Amino acid sequence: MAFDFYMPDIGEGVVEGEIVAWKVKEGDTVKLDQPIVEVMTDKATVEIPSPRAGTILKLNYKDGDICPVGKILLVIEEVGGTSSPPKPHGHTPVSVAQHVAPPVPVAAPGIQVIDATASRSKVLATPATRRLARQLGVELGRVPATGKHGRVTTDDVKQFGTTALVPAKTQPAPVSIKPQPGFLEERIPLRGMRKKIAEAMSRSVHTAAHFTYVEEIDMTELVLVRDRAKSRAADRGVKLTYLPFIVKAVVSSLKKWPQLNASLDETTQEIVRKKYYHIGIAAQGPGGLVVSTVRDADMRSIFDLSREIDRLGEAVRNNTATRDDLSGSTFTVSSLGKLGGVLATPIINFPEVAVLGVHKIEEKPAVRNGQIVIRNLMNLSISVDHRLADGWDGAMFLQDVKSLLEDPTTMFMEMV
């Protein structure tokens, strides 16, 4: 018999998903629990397994289409059995591949600083509604919701955009690139992970008021410390890099400059200063840039940080990272290791307040005590949201990071 498979409820607050890639086609024979489709939501990319064994009769959506929860995703001709189809909003187990944080609207005056003691409620809206809000420059937190369970609908956004007292800040109209006759071109659909990255970067640039500050760091003493510790780390199965030391210096400095370990709750107009230190590590994954999260970095040793960073990196490369692995960071460190270059202006991992760019360490001439000597020098760059922190804050934070990295003894004394 024909079995209608409804788009399952694959996460709290998720009402629709984008079809990233079908793993089957009409006429294919599938087994129970065989992966059949990858779906991307505002929260994650998930791989949905087949609920029945049988033959694929019909795929109701194409790659790149948006399928609402509760709509018929596909039809399967079952092999034996007459089980009734699941309820449209039933839960189907899925494996999470990537997290994308929901957008946070633009700031407004009259904000109040508070400590974060509990999680804040988020605006409920579909990806299409969020895109429309960004295009119209509408702050979702200010839009009166008329949808079910307090959900903001596209009509709500359109109505608010036409009646708001403050004119909407519109983004430039989409640019159409016409094919050039006689020249070879390739057109690749912008969808899935690349599309989510594009949306996240655009949201950050168009919302956060970026400024970047750069400082040169003399890593010579830390190079010596790491060289001495490498053999002991290897005995414990740890591959020791400079990143755990940088994370430790960052956490210590964030405790002195809490305005950089924060975010803006637009719905309540509060700056939420966080008393926990979940450090995001931005790295290139198979599908694009991914930020994994080292939780409670302030409570971990250098070796423990190394293990966790390695574990997260391996999970990202193998596409096995969980939603917890890829969410909840409070401050992000972006490093390309030996390919780190001389200088970059990293884009903030919105809605965080700042991101630290780590560049390569090189032997260079430096003047010390009136003498030209060879030192291991490295640049650090920090991009900060000027709405929530000032240039002084970013500069002083980076100066503290600098002093800790240049004198590792002081760093270890600062550790909790």
C-alpha positions, 0 to 999 in steps of 0.5 A: 500500500502507498504510505504518505511520509509527512515532514517530521518535527525535527526540532523545537520551534522548527516549522519548515526545512530546506531540501538540501539533497535527496539520497533517493529518486522515484522508483528506488527501493529503500530499506527501513532506516535507510537515509533518504534526504538531507534537510536544513532548518534554522537550527541544523542540517539533519539526515532523515531515514526512511520510515518504511521499506519499499519503493519510492513512488513520489518525491513532492519537493525538489532540491532547494525547495522549502517543505513545511512540517506536517506536509507530505514529503514523499510517498512510499509503496510499502513492502508488506504490512498495513501500518498507518502513517505517523502523525504529521508532527511526530518526532523522527530520530535524526543525526545533526550535522550543522548548527546555524544560529537564528538571527537577532534583530538590530539594537535600539537605544535605552538598553540595560545591562543585566547578568545572564541567569537563564535562557531567553525566549526566542522569536518564533518565525520561519526561515522565509519570514526571517529572510523577509524581515532582513530584507525589509530591515524589520526587527522581528522582536518588535513585530506583533505576532498573530500566528499559532503559538505566538509565531510571527508570520510573513503578513505580520512582517509586511504589515509592520514594515508598512506601518512602523514609524521608523522607515525600514532599512532595506538591503540592495536589490538582488543583482542578476548576472547575465550569461556571457555568450561565448564564455564558459561559465558554471552555475551552482545553486546557492543552497544548503550549508553555503546558503546558511553561511551566506545568510549568517555572514550577511546578517552579521555585517548588516546588523553588527557595527564592526570595527577591528583592532590589531596587535602584534604578539611576541610568542617567543616565550610561549613557543619555548613553553610549548616545545617543553610540554610537547613530549609530556602531552604526547605521553598523554595522547595529546597533540599540543598546539598554541590554540589551547593557550590562546583560549586560556588567555582569552577566557582570562581577559574576558573575565576582566572585560565582560562586555565582550562575553555578551549578546543583545536580547532585542526583545527585552532591550537588554545586554546579556553579560554571560558568566559562563565561557563557551569558546567557539572555534571557527574552522573549515569543514567539508561543507564550509565554515563551522564554529564548534563550541568548547564548553566551560573553557575556564574550567579546563586545563591546557591538555583538556582543552587540546583534547576537546579541540581535537575532538570537535575538529574531528567531528566537524571533518567527519560530519558527525558533530552534534547540535551541542557541539555546534551551538551556544558559543559566547566568544569565537576564536578564528584560526587558520593555523600555519595558513593564518596570514598576516592580517584579517578582519574576521566577521563576528559570529552573530549575535556574539559581541566579538571574534578574535582572528589568530594569524601565523607565527613567524620568525622576524627581526625585532628590537629588544633592549636596543638590539635587533634580535630574531623573535617569534611574532604573531598578529592578533586581530579582534572585530567588535560590535561597536553597538555594545562595546567601545574601541577602548574595550576591544583594545584593552581586552587584546592588550590583556591577551597579549600580556598573558601570551608574552609571559606564560608564567603570568598566564598560568598564575591567572588560571582558575 
